[in-house]
Amino acid sequence: MSVTPETEPLEVWIDQDLCTGDGLCVQLAPEVFEFDIDGLAYVKGADGELLTDKGAAVRVPPGLRLDVIESAKDCPGECIHVRDASGARVAGPLIA
C-alpha cells in the first residue's frame, strides 16, 4: 500500500503553555484529547492514558484525522500541533 496525503501517519501534541482550556478539542476528538485536573487539554495514548509530559505526542488514529486537524485549526489558544511523519506541520500554529 502506498502512502498518500490522506493515509500518511500523523501525530499531534499540545503546548499546555498556550492552552486556554476551551475544550473544543475534547469535544471534537475525545479519543485523542482529554482535560487533566489543571483544566488544560492533553493528548491520550492508544491505551487511553493521559500523557502529561511536556511535548508528548501521539499518533492520530486514521478515522480521527479530520477531527484532530479541525481541532488544531479552530483552537482559540493555537496550541495544538499536527505534523506528518517527516515532522512537517500539517495544522496548528506556525513555529518560528
Gaussian input, Z-matrix of N, CA and C with variables (Angstrom, degrees):
# hf/3-21g

backbone

0 1
 N
 C     1     B1
 C     2     B2     1     A1
 N     3     B3     2     A2     1     D1
 C     4     B4     3     A3     2     D2
 C     5     B5     4     A4     3     D3
 N     6     B6     5     A5     4     D4
 C     7     B7     6     A6     5     D5
 C     8     B8     7     A7     6     D6
 N     9     B9     8     A8     7     D7
 C    10    B10     9     A9     8     D8
 C    11    B11    10    A10     9     D9
 N    12    B12    11    A11    10    D10
 C    13    B13    12    A12    11    D11
 C    14    B14    13    A13    12    D12
 N    15    B15    14    A14    13    D13
 C    16    B16    15    A15    14    D14
 C    17    B17    16    A16    15    D15
 N    18    B18    17    A17    16    D16
 C    19    B19    18    A18    17    D17
 C    20    B20    19    A19    18    D18
 N    21    B21    20    A20    19    D19
 C    22    B22    21    A21    20    D20
 C    23    B23    22    A22    21    D21
 N    24    B24    23    A23    22    D22
 C    25    B25    24    A24    23    D23
 C    26    B26    25    A25    24    D24
 N    27    B27    26    A26    25    D25
 C    28    B28    27    A27    26    D26
 C    29    B29    28    A28    27    D27
 N    30    B30    29    A29    28    D28
 C    31    B31    30    A30    29    D29
 C    32    B32    31    A31    30    D30
 N    33    B33    32    A32    31    D31
 C    34    B34    33    A33    32    D32
 C    35    B35    34    A34    33    D33
 N    36    B36    35    A35    34    D34
 C    37    B37    36    A36    35    D35
 C    38    B38    37    A37    36    D36
 N    39    B39    38    A38    37    D37
 C    40    B40    39    A39    38    D38
 C    41    B41    40    A40    39    D39
 N    42    B42    41    A41    40    D40
 C    43    B43    42    A42    41    D41
 C    44    B44    43    A43    42    D42
 N    45    B45    44    A44    43    D43
 C    46    B46    45    A45    44    D44
 C    47    B47    46    A46    45    D45
 N    48    B48    47    A47    46    D46
 C    49    B49    48    A48    47    D47
 C    50    B50    49    A49    48    D48
 N    51    B51    50    A50    49    D49
 C    52    B52    51    A51    50    D50
 C    53    B53    52    A52    51    D51
 N    54    B54    53    A53    52    D52
 C    55    B55    54    A54    53    D53
 C    56    B56    55    A55    54    D54
 N    57    B57    56    A56    55    D55
 C    58    B58    57    A57    56    D56
 C    59    B59    58    A58    57    D57
 N    60    B60    59    A59    58    D58
 C    61    B61    60    A60    59    D59
 C    62    B62    61    A61    60    D60
 N    63    B63    62    A62    61    D61
 C    64    B64    63    A63    62    D62
 C    65    B65    64    A64    63    D63
 N    66    B66    65    A65    64    D64
 C    67    B67    66    A66    65    D65
 C    68    B68    67    A67    66    D66
 N    69    B69    68    A68    67    D67
 C    70    B70    69    A69    68    D68
 C    71    B71    70    A70    69    D69
 N    72    B72    71    A71    70    D70
 C    73    B73    72    A72    71    D71
 C    74    B74    73    A73    72    D72
 N    75    B75    74    A74    73    D73
 C    76    B76    75    A75    74    D74
 C    77    B77    76    A76    75    D75
 N    78    B78    77    A77    76    D76
 C    79    B79    78    A78    77    D77
 C    80    B80    79    A79    78    D78
 N    81    B81    80    A80    79    D79
 C    82    B82    81    A81    80    D80
 C    83    B83    82    A82    81    D81
 N    84    B84    83    A83    82    D82
 C    85    B85    84    A84    83    D83
 C    86    B86    85    A85    84    D84
 N    87    B87    86    A86    85    D85
 C    88    B88    87    A87    86    D86
 C    89    B89    88    A88    87    D87
 N    90    B90    89    A89    88    D88
 C    91    B91    90    A90    89    D89
 C    92    B92    91    A91    90    D90
 N    93    B93    92    A92    91    D91
 C    94    B94    93    A93    92    D92
 C    95    B95    94    A94    93    D93
 N    96    B96    95    A95    94    D94
 C    97    B97    96    A96    95    D95
 C    98    B98    97    A97    96    D96
 N    99    B99    98    A98    97    D97
 C   100   B100    99    A99    98    D98
 C   101   B101   100   A100    99    D99
 N   102   B102   101   A101   100   D100
 C   103   B103   102   A102   101   D101
 C   104   B104   103   A103   102   D102
 N   105   B105   104   A104   103   D103
 C   106   B106   105   A105   104   D104
 C   107   B107   106   A106   105   D105
 N   108   B108   107   A107   106   D106
 C   109   B109   108   A108   107   D107
 C   110   B110   109   A109   108   D108
 N   111   B111   110   A110   109   D109
 C   112   B112   111   A111   110   D110
 C   113   B113   112   A112   111   D111
 N   114   B114   113   A113   112   D112
 C   115   B115   114   A114   113   D113
 C   116   B116   115   A115   114   D114
 N   117   B117   116   A116   115   D115
 C   118   B118   117   A117   116   D116
 C   119   B119   118   A118   117   D117
 N   120   B120   119   A119   118   D118
 C   121   B121   120   A120   119   D119
 C   122   B122   121   A121   120   D120
 N   123   B123   122   A122   121   D121
 C   124   B124   123   A123   122   D122
 C   125   B125   124   A124   123   D123
 N   126   B126   125   A125   124   D124
 C   127   B127   126   A126   125   D125
 C   128   B128   127   A127   126   D126
 N   129   B129   128   A128   127   D127
 C   130   B130   129   A129   128   D128
 C   131   B131   130   A130   129   D129
 N   132   B132   131   A131   130   D130
 C   133   B133   132   A132   131   D131
 C   134   B134   133   A133   132   D132
 N   135   B135   134   A134   133   D133
 C   136   B136   135   A135   134   D134
 C   137   B137   136   A136   135   D135
 N   138   B138   137   A137   136   D136
 C   139   B139   138   A138   137   D137
 C   140   B140   139   A139   138   D138
 N   141   B141   140   A140   139   D139
 C   142   B142   141   A141   140   D140
 C   143   B143   142   A142   141   D141
 N   144   B144   143   A143   142   D142
 C   145   B145   144   A144   143   D143
 C   146   B146   145   A145   144   D144
 N   147   B147   146   A146   145   D145
 C   148   B148   147   A147   146   D146
 C   149   B149   148   A148   147   D147
 N   150   B150   149   A149   148   D148
 C   151   B151   150   A150   149   D149
 C   152   B152   151   A151   150   D150
 N   153   B153   152   A152   151   D151
 C   154   B154   153   A153   152   D152
 C   155   B155   154   A154   153   D153
 N   156   B156   155   A155   154   D154
 C   157   B157   156   A156   155   D155
 C   158   B158   157   A157   156   D156
 N   159   B159   158   A158   157   D157
 C   160   B160   159   A159   158   D158
 C   161   B161   160   A160   159   D159
 N   162   B162   161   A161   160   D160
 C   163   B163   162   A162   161   D161
 C   164   B164   163   A163   162   D162
 N   165   B165   164   A164   163   D163
 C   166   B166   165   A165   164   D164
 C   167   B167   166   A166   165   D165
 N   168   B168   167   A167   166   D166
 C   169   B169   168   A168   167   D167
 C   170   B170   169   A169   168   D168
 N   171   B171   170   A170   169   D169
 C   172   B172   171   A171   170   D170
 C   173   B173   172   A172   171   D171
 N   174   B174   173   A173   172   D172
 C   175   B175   174   A174   173   D173
 C   176   B176   175   A175   174   D174
 N   177   B177   176   A176   175   D175
 C   178   B178   177   A177   176   D176
 C   179   B179   178   A178   177   D177
 N   180   B180   179   A179   178   D178
 C   181   B181   180   A180   179   D179
 C   182   B182   181   A181   180   D180
 N   183   B183   182   A182   181   D181
 C   184   B184   183   A183   182   D182
 C   185   B185   184   A184   183   D183
 N   186   B186   185   A185   184   D184
 C   187   B187   186   A186   185   D185
 C   188   B188   187   A187   186   D186
 N   189   B189   188   A188   187   D187
 C   190   B190   189   A189   188   D188
 C   191   B191   190   A190   189   D189
 N   192   B192   191   A191   190   D190
 C   193   B193   192   A192   191   D191
 C   194   B194   193   A193   192   D192
 N   195   B195   194   A194   193   D193
 C   196   B196   195   A195   194   D194
 C   197   B197   196   A196   195   D195
 N   198   B198   197   A197   196   D196
 C   199   B199   198   A198   197   D197
 C   200   B200   199   A199   198   D198
 N   201   B201   200   A200   199   D199
 C   202   B202   201   A201   200   D200
 C   203   B203   202   A202   201   D201
 N   204   B204   203   A203   202   D202
 C   205   B205   204   A204   203   D203
 C   206   B206   205   A205   204   D204
 N   207   B207   206   A206   205   D205
 C   208   B208   207   A207   206   D206
 C   209   B209   208   A208   207   D207
 N   210   B210   209   A209   208   D208
 C   211   B211   210   A210   209   D209
 C   212   B212   211   A211   210   D210
 N   213   B213   212   A212   211   D211
 C   214   B214   213   A213   212   D212
 C   215   B215   214   A214   213   D213
 N   216   B216   215   A215   214   D214
 C   217   B217   216   A216   215   D215
 C   218   B218   217   A217   216   D216
 N   219   B219   218   A218   217   D217
 C   220   B220   219   A219   218   D218
 C   221   B221   220   A220   219   D219
 N   222   B222   221   A221   220   D220
 C   223   B223   222   A222   221   D221
 C   224   B224   223   A223   222   D222
 N   225   B225   224   A224   223   D223
 C   226   B226   225   A225   224   D224
 C   227   B227   226   A226   225   D225
 N   228   B228   227   A227   226   D226
 C   229   B229   228   A228   227   D227
 C   230   B230   229   A229   228   D228
 N   231   B231   230   A230   229   D229
 C   232   B232   231   A231   230   D230
 C   233   B233   232   A232   231   D231
 N   234   B234   233   A233   232   D232
 C   235   B235   234   A234   233   D233
 C   236   B236   235   A235   234   D234
 N   237   B237   236   A236   235   D235
 C   238   B238   237   A237   236   D236
 C   239   B239   238   A238   237   D237
 N   240   B240   239   A239   238   D238
 C   241   B241   240   A240   239   D239
 C   242   B242   241   A241   240   D240
 N   243   B243   242   A242   241   D241
 C   244   B244   243   A243   242   D242
 C   245   B245   244   A244   243   D243
 N   246   B246   245   A245   244   D244
 C   247   B247   246   A246   245   D245
 C   248   B248   247   A247   246   D246
 N   249   B249   248   A248   247   D247
 C   250   B250   249   A249   248   D248
 C   251   B251   250   A250   249   D249
 N   252   B252   251   A251   250   D250
 C   253   B253   252   A252   251   D251
 C   254   B254   253   A253   252   D252
 N   255   B255   254   A254   253   D253
 C   256   B256   255   A255   254   D254
 C   257   B257   256   A256   255   D255
 N   258   B258   257   A257   256   D256
 C   259   B259   258   A258   257   D257
 C   260   B260   259   A259   258   D258
 N   261   B261   260   A260   259   D259
 C   262   B262   261   A261   260   D260
 C   263   B263   262   A262   261   D261
 N   264   B264   263   A263   262   D262
 C   265   B265   264   A264   263   D263
 C   266   B266   265   A265   264   D264
 N   267   B267   266   A266   265   D265
 C   268   B268   267   A267   266   D266
 C   269   B269   268   A268   267   D267
 N   270   B270   269   A269   268   D268
 C   271   B271   270   A270   269   D269
 C   272   B272   271   A271   270   D270
 N   273   B273   272   A272   271   D271
 C   274   B274   273   A273   272   D272
 C   275   B275   274   A274   273   D273
 N   276   B276   275   A275   274   D274
 C   277   B277   276   A276   275   D275
 C   278   B278   277   A277   276   D276
 N   279   B279   278   A278   277   D277
 C   280   B280   279   A279   278   D278
 C   281   B281   280   A280   279   D279
 N   282   B282   281   A281   280   D280
 C   283   B283   282   A282   281   D281
 C   284   B284   283   A283   282   D282
 N   285   B285   284   A284   283   D283
 C   286   B286   285   A285   284   D284
 C   287   B287   286   A286   285   D285

   B1=1.4591
   B2=1.5275
   B3=1.3127
   B4=1.4546
   B5=1.5243
   B6=1.3323
   B7=1.4575
   B8=1.5185
   B9=1.3207
   B10=1.4626
   B11=1.5249
   B12=1.3268
   B13=1.4649
   B14=1.5308
   B15=1.3196
   B16=1.4627
   B17=1.5203
   B18=1.3418
   B19=1.4603
   B20=1.5239
   B21=1.3252
   B22=1.4524
   B23=1.5278
   B24=1.3277
   B25=1.4675
   B26=1.5306
   B27=1.3156
   B28=1.4557
   B29=1.5199
   B30=1.3327
   B31=1.4489
   B32=1.5107
   B33=1.3397
   B34=1.4580
   B35=1.5199
   B36=1.3140
   B37=1.4631
   B38=1.5222
   B39=1.3253
   B40=1.4632
   B41=1.5213
   B42=1.3217
   B43=1.4639
   B44=1.5271
   B45=1.3222
   B46=1.4659
   B47=1.5259
   B48=1.3289
   B49=1.4609
   B50=1.5297
   B51=1.3272
   B52=1.4584
   B53=1.5300
   B54=1.3310
   B55=1.4639
   B56=1.5303
   B57=1.3255
   B58=1.4684
   B59=1.5237
   B60=1.3218
   B61=1.4606
   B62=1.5159
   B63=1.3204
   B64=1.4635
   B65=1.5264
   B66=1.3211
   B67=1.4595
   B68=1.5092
   B69=1.3190
   B70=1.4617
   B71=1.5285
   B72=1.3186
   B73=1.4631
   B74=1.5319
   B75=1.3296
   B76=1.4639
   B77=1.5251
   B78=1.3257
   B79=1.4654
   B80=1.5237
   B81=1.3362
   B82=1.4697
   B83=1.5277
   B84=1.3154
   B85=1.4699
   B86=1.5339
   B87=1.3342
   B88=1.4681
   B89=1.5288
   B90=1.3241
   B91=1.4670
   B92=1.5329
   B93=1.3445
   B94=1.4569
   B95=1.5329
   B96=1.3292
   B97=1.4625
   B98=1.5256
   B99=1.3363
   B100=1.4638
   B101=1.5258
   B102=1.3366
   B103=1.4616
   B104=1.5242
   B105=1.3225
   B106=1.4567
   B107=1.5262
   B108=1.3159
   B109=1.4687
   B110=1.5210
   B111=1.3349
   B112=1.4634
   B113=1.5293
   B114=1.3540
   B115=1.4583
   B116=1.5156
   B117=1.3249
   B118=1.4586
   B119=1.5285
   B120=1.3229
   B121=1.4593
   B122=1.5246
   B123=1.3175
   B124=1.4627
   B125=1.5221
   B126=1.3373
   B127=1.4591
   B128=1.5234
   B129=1.3377
   B130=1.4532
   B131=1.5252
   B132=1.3148
   B133=1.4453
   B134=1.5176
   B135=1.3137
   B136=1.4663
   B137=1.5225
   B138=1.3324
   B139=1.4601
   B140=1.5319
   B141=1.3394
   B142=1.4630
   B143=1.5169
   B144=1.3415
   B145=1.4613
   B146=1.5299
   B147=1.3195
   B148=1.4600
   B149=1.5253
   B150=1.3207
   B151=1.4608
   B152=1.5244
   B153=1.3110
   B154=1.4652
   B155=1.5195
   B156=1.3364
   B157=1.4561
   B158=1.5266
   B159=1.3200
   B160=1.4667
   B161=1.5307
   B162=1.3221
   B163=1.4603
   B164=1.5135
   B165=1.3328
   B166=1.4681
   B167=1.5262
   B168=1.3105
   B169=1.4688
   B170=1.5228
   B171=1.3251
   B172=1.4607
   B173=1.5178
   B174=1.3128
   B175=1.4589
   B176=1.5253
   B177=1.3079
   B178=1.4614
   B179=1.5259
   B180=1.3381
   B181=1.4649
   B182=1.5346
   B183=1.3341
   B184=1.4709
   B185=1.5320
   B186=1.3026
   B187=1.4594
   B188=1.5156
   B189=1.3407
   B190=1.4676
   B191=1.5246
   B192=1.3224
   B193=1.4727
   B194=1.5259
   B195=1.3215
   B196=1.4718
   B197=1.5237
   B198=1.3461
   B199=1.4668
   B200=1.5272
   B201=1.3202
   B202=1.4687
   B203=1.5316
   B204=1.3221
   B205=1.4688
   B206=1.5232
   B207=1.3287
   B208=1.4662
   B209=1.5268
   B210=1.3209
   B211=1.4664
   B212=1.5224
   B213=1.3314
   B214=1.4618
   B215=1.5267
   B216=1.3168
   B217=1.4624
   B218=1.5274
   B219=1.3313
   B220=1.4629
   B221=1.5295
   B222=1.3098
   B223=1.4636
   B224=1.5265
   B225=1.3524
   B226=1.4645
   B227=1.5300
   B228=1.3346
   B229=1.4583
   B230=1.5117
   B231=1.3334
   B232=1.4651
   B233=1.5261
   B234=1.3352
   B235=1.4630
   B236=1.5209
   B237=1.3269
   B238=1.4566
   B239=1.5221
   B240=1.3133
   B241=1.4639
   B242=1.5181
   B243=1.3203
   B244=1.4642
   B245=1.5228
   B246=1.3338
   B247=1.4677
   B248=1.5213
   B249=1.3289
   B250=1.4643
   B251=1.5305
   B252=1.3174
   B253=1.4641
   B254=1.5262
   B255=1.3285
   B256=1.4613
   B257=1.5240
   B258=1.3273
   B259=1.4629
   B260=1.5177
   B261=1.3448
   B262=1.4550
   B263=1.5369
   B264=1.3150
   B265=1.4579
   B266=1.5214
   B267=1.3432
   B268=1.4570
   B269=1.5173
   B270=1.3392
   B271=1.4685
   B272=1.5285
   B273=1.3107
   B274=1.4564
   B275=1.5090
   B276=1.3240
   B277=1.4646
   B278=1.5250
   B279=1.3050
   B280=1.4688
   B281=1.5169
   B282=1.3064
   B283=1.4681
   B284=1.5138
   B285=1.3080
   B286=1.4689
   B287=1.4995
   A1=108.82
   A2=116.86
   A3=120.23
   A4=109.80
   A5=114.63
   A6=120.96
   A7=108.67
   A8=115.81
   A9=122.31
   A10=107.46
   A11=118.17
   A12=118.96
   A13=113.03
   A14=117.59
   A15=120.89
   A16=112.59
   A17=117.65
   A18=120.35
   A19=113.02
   A20=117.47
   A21=120.58
   A22=110.20
   A23=117.31
   A24=119.53
   A25=111.44
   A26=114.77
   A27=121.39
   A28=108.78
   A29=115.76
   A30=119.64
   A31=108.87
   A32=115.17
   A33=121.21
   A34=109.48
   A35=115.51
   A36=121.76
   A37=108.56
   A38=115.54
   A39=121.88
   A40=109.24
   A41=116.02
   A42=122.16
   A43=107.00
   A44=117.15
   A45=121.07
   A46=112.80
   A47=118.71
   A48=120.53
   A49=111.30
   A50=117.51
   A51=121.89
   A52=112.98
   A53=117.32
   A54=121.46
   A55=110.60
   A56=115.70
   A57=121.56
   A58=112.01
   A59=117.17
   A60=120.93
   A61=113.41
   A62=117.13
   A63=122.47
   A64=112.01
   A65=117.05
   A66=121.48
   A67=116.64
   A68=117.85
   A69=119.98
   A70=110.66
   A71=116.59
   A72=120.12
   A73=111.36
   A74=116.38
   A75=120.84
   A76=109.90
   A77=117.48
   A78=121.13
   A79=111.27
   A80=116.91
   A81=120.68
   A82=113.11
   A83=117.61
   A84=120.26
   A85=110.13
   A86=117.31
   A87=119.81
   A88=113.69
   A89=117.66
   A90=120.81
   A91=111.27
   A92=116.48
   A93=121.58
   A94=111.91
   A95=117.59
   A96=122.26
   A97=111.13
   A98=115.08
   A99=119.93
   A100=108.80
   A101=115.61
   A102=120.61
   A103=109.96
   A104=115.67
   A105=121.33
   A106=107.08
   A107=117.31
   A108=120.66
   A109=112.65
   A110=117.76
   A111=120.88
   A112=112.73
   A113=117.21
   A114=121.34
   A115=114.09
   A116=117.31
   A117=121.58
   A118=109.54
   A119=115.63
   A120=121.43
   A121=110.62
   A122=114.51
   A123=123.18
   A124=107.93
   A125=115.62
   A126=119.79
   A127=108.97
   A128=114.63
   A129=120.87
   A130=109.47
   A131=115.61
   A132=121.29
   A133=110.90
   A134=116.50
   A135=121.58
   A136=111.89
   A137=116.81
   A138=121.05
   A139=112.15
   A140=116.84
   A141=121.43
   A142=114.06
   A143=116.68
   A144=120.72
   A145=110.67
   A146=116.05
   A147=122.15
   A148=109.07
   A149=117.11
   A150=122.02
   A151=108.95
   A152=116.66
   A153=120.68
   A154=113.48
   A155=118.31
   A156=120.01
   A157=109.66
   A158=116.15
   A159=121.01
   A160=110.22
   A161=115.90
   A162=121.36
   A163=114.88
   A164=117.87
   A165=120.26
   A166=109.25
   A167=115.40
   A168=121.36
   A169=109.56
   A170=115.33
   A171=121.46
   A172=109.46
   A173=114.47
   A174=120.63
   A175=108.86
   A176=116.33
   A177=121.67
   A178=108.53
   A179=118.10
   A180=119.70
   A181=109.94
   A182=117.63
   A183=120.79
   A184=114.42
   A185=118.66
   A186=121.32
   A187=114.54
   A188=117.00
   A189=120.69
   A190=112.76
   A191=116.24
   A192=119.97
   A193=112.38
   A194=117.13
   A195=119.89
   A196=111.86
   A197=117.23
   A198=120.27
   A199=111.22
   A200=117.12
   A201=120.98
   A202=110.34
   A203=117.20
   A204=120.25
   A205=110.29
   A206=117.49
   A207=120.79
   A208=110.49
   A209=117.30
   A210=120.84
   A211=110.81
   A212=115.97
   A213=120.25
   A214=111.56
   A215=116.75
   A216=120.50
   A217=112.26
   A218=116.85
   A219=120.61
   A220=114.00
   A221=118.14
   A222=121.72
   A223=111.05
   A224=118.20
   A225=119.86
   A226=112.97
   A227=117.20
   A228=120.34
   A229=113.30
   A230=116.82
   A231=122.82
   A232=110.42
   A233=115.67
   A234=120.22
   A235=113.99
   A236=118.59
   A237=121.83
   A238=109.15
   A239=115.27
   A240=121.84
   A241=109.60
   A242=116.20
   A243=122.12
   A244=106.89
   A245=115.46
   A246=119.91
   A247=109.68
   A248=114.66
   A249=119.38
   A250=109.77
   A251=116.53
   A252=121.43
   A253=112.77
   A254=117.17
   A255=120.16
   A256=112.13
   A257=117.06
   A258=121.67
   A259=113.76
   A260=116.61
   A261=120.78
   A262=109.88
   A263=115.96
   A264=122.94
   A265=110.34
   A266=115.65
   A267=122.57
   A268=109.65
   A269=115.80
   A270=121.54
   A271=107.66
   A272=114.33
   A273=119.99
   A274=110.64
   A275=116.20
   A276=120.39
   A277=112.21
   A278=114.36
   A279=119.51
   A280=107.64
   A281=116.44
   A282=121.26
   A283=107.29
   A284=115.08
   A285=119.61
   A286=111.53
   D1=130.03
   D2=178.05
   D3=-86.66
   D4=154.87
   D5=179.63
   D6=-92.42
   D7=127.35
   D8=176.18
   D9=-116.65
   D10=169.03
   D11=177.36
   D12=-55.41
   D13=-29.05
   D14=-179.07
   D15=-80.01
   D16=-19.70
   D17=-177.58
   D18=-114.94
   D19=-6.04
   D20=-179.66
   D21=-61.46
   D22=134.32
   D23=179.44
   D24=-60.49
   D25=139.99
   D26=176.72
   D27=-123.06
   D28=153.27
   D29=170.42
   D30=-131.29
   D31=158.12
   D32=-175.20
   D33=-135.84
   D34=145.69
   D35=173.03
   D36=-145.43
   D37=160.98
   D38=-178.71
   D39=-120.70
   D40=134.75
   D41=172.75
   D42=-90.46
   D43=99.48
   D44=-176.67
   D45=-63.64
   D46=-21.67
   D47=176.90
   D48=-64.48
   D49=-22.28
   D50=-179.17
   D51=-105.65
   D52=-11.72
   D53=-175.60
   D54=-64.66
   D55=132.21
   D56=179.31
   D57=-97.71
   D58=-5.71
   D59=-178.33
   D60=72.66
   D61=19.93
   D62=-179.00
   D63=-60.25
   D64=-40.46
   D65=175.74
   D66=91.49
   D67=3.95
   D68=178.73
   D69=-57.85
   D70=-41.68
   D71=-179.18
   D72=-63.29
   D73=-40.74
   D74=-179.75
   D75=-65.34
   D76=-34.65
   D77=178.09
   D78=-71.49
   D79=-41.48
   D80=-175.67
   D81=-77.06
   D82=-35.58
   D83=-176.11
   D84=-143.63
   D85=70.42
   D86=-178.59
   D87=-65.20
   D88=-15.97
   D89=175.98
   D90=-73.29
   D91=-19.78
   D92=-175.67
   D93=-110.60
   D94=-35.01
   D95=-174.43
   D96=-118.04
   D97=147.47
   D98=177.18
   D99=-155.29
   D100=150.29
   D101=174.77
   D102=-80.32
   D103=146.61
   D104=170.26
   D105=-102.33
   D106=178.56
   D107=-177.46
   D108=-64.69
   D109=-16.91
   D110=178.08
   D111=-80.87
   D112=-1.27
   D113=178.55
   D114=82.96
   D115=5.92
   D116=179.94
   D117=-105.45
   D118=155.12
   D119=-179.77
   D120=-87.09
   D121=145.72
   D122=177.19
   D123=-136.65
   D124=163.13
   D125=174.70
   D126=-87.41
   D127=158.06
   D128=178.89
   D129=-115.67
   D130=142.07
   D131=176.61
   D132=-71.36
   D133=173.19
   D134=-179.43
   D135=-59.72
   D136=-26.38
   D137=179.62
   D138=-87.48
   D139=2.30
   D140=179.53
   D141=88.75
   D142=-1.09
   D143=-179.88
   D144=-73.27
   D145=133.75
   D146=178.05
   D147=-71.40
   D148=128.10
   D149=-179.17
   D150=-101.24
   D151=106.83
   D152=-173.39
   D153=-101.94
   D154=1.47
   D155=176.60
   D156=-70.43
   D157=139.98
   D158=-179.75
   D159=-57.23
   D160=127.64
   D161=178.02
   D162=79.37
   D163=7.92
   D164=179.64
   D165=-61.01
   D166=129.87
   D167=-178.42
   D168=-120.53
   D169=151.39
   D170=176.93
   D171=-131.61
   D172=154.46
   D173=174.63
   D174=-73.30
   D175=137.11
   D176=-179.78
   D177=-82.59
   D178=123.24
   D179=176.56
   D180=-59.97
   D181=138.68
   D182=-175.84
   D183=-50.83
   D184=-40.31
   D185=-178.11
   D186=-74.03
   D187=-5.97
   D188=-178.09
   D189=-115.04
   D190=7.46
   D191=-177.68
   D192=-53.55
   D193=-50.68
   D194=-176.69
   D195=-66.06
   D196=-38.03
   D197=178.68
   D198=-65.26
   D199=-40.40
   D200=179.62
   D201=-68.68
   D202=-42.92
   D203=177.96
   D204=-63.58
   D205=-42.20
   D206=177.53
   D207=-62.64
   D208=-40.18
   D209=177.08
   D210=-57.82
   D211=-45.28
   D212=-179.65
   D213=-64.84
   D214=-41.23
   D215=-178.40
   D216=-69.38
   D217=-34.78
   D218=-174.70
   D219=-96.16
   D220=-5.09
   D221=-176.32
   D222=-61.96
   D223=122.34
   D224=-179.60
   D225=-67.96
   D226=-24.88
   D227=178.80
   D228=-87.58
   D229=-5.86
   D230=-177.40
   D231=47.20
   D232=50.47
   D233=-175.29
   D234=-114.79
   D235=-3.55
   D236=-177.67
   D237=-96.42
   D238=126.20
   D239=-177.41
   D240=-115.58
   D241=125.41
   D242=177.27
   D243=-118.76
   D244=128.84
   D245=-178.94
   D246=-135.19
   D247=157.93
   D248=178.78
   D249=-89.12
   D250=-175.94
   D251=-175.54
   D252=-61.82
   D253=-26.96
   D254=179.24
   D255=-83.92
   D256=-6.49
   D257=-178.15
   D258=93.64
   D259=1.68
   D260=-179.24
   D261=-74.69
   D262=141.07
   D263=179.62
   D264=-64.05
   D265=131.64
   D266=174.91
   D267=-107.49
   D268=-40.12
   D269=179.01
   D270=-156.89
   D271=159.01
   D272=-179.01
   D273=108.83
   D274=-178.55
   D275=-175.51
   D276=-68.46
   D277=152.11
   D278=173.69
   D279=-74.63
   D280=138.35
   D281=178.57
   D282=-105.43
   D283=124.72
   D284=-179.20
   D285=-75.26

